[in-house]
Amino acid sequence: MRARATAATAALLLAALTACSGGSDKKPDAAPKALASTSASSKPSAPATPKDTPFGKPAQTTGVAETGVLEITPTNIVYRKKGGGETSQYGTFVVVTTRDKAVTAVAADEEPPANGGGWKWLAPDGQSINEGNGNAYNVVMDQYNNAGMIEPGSYQLRAKVFDLTAAQAKGGTLVYVDGTYNTHRWTAPTSDTGPDVAEVKKQLEF
């Protein structure tokens, strides 16, 4: 009697196990694919540096308040400790003369620093220096002391003066921001350069 009960119990257990394990041949899901790394593409790209124009070459610039077009050409550069009756506060006056011509049918002028434009000197280490800094503001040359709106088809000779240390003056970049806040750059020669250097020096000797 006990043997039959044991046999019956074993049969019931075998049937239960068969029912639980049978009928399912589904394979487990494959491991999810790793997401592609986005770290490289998420880095912002560095802004492009404006290309420098060779000194002596003209640039088409927008006039003050986006009015007219000025063709600006740096013509001469002179390095002096003294000039126009002034002595450099930092050791070197850099005098840059330009030829500004209105090339459309509308009078035009340079964008002034008060509006966020104008001229700057970019030193080799990246320091930006405003025109007329130090004692440069007091350096005046009659032939290049021009300002105001330039009539269509005409031009003016102007001067930009910077008061710099020797390190700032060596290998700098001349920068102008126009009426639409576009930046124009010229590579500055490291020694006196230009067709009228002798005249500029003469203008400075008083």
Protein Blocks (a to p, Z undefined) as FASTA:
>chain_A
ZZmmmmmmmmmmmmmmmmmmgoiacdcdddddddddfklmmpccdddddddddehiacdd
ddehhiajdddddfbdcddfbgghiacfklpacddddddddfbfbdcddddfknopajdd
ddfkopacdehiajlmmpccfklmcgdjddehiacdddddddddfklmnopacddddfko
pacdddddfbdcdjklmmmmmmmmZZ
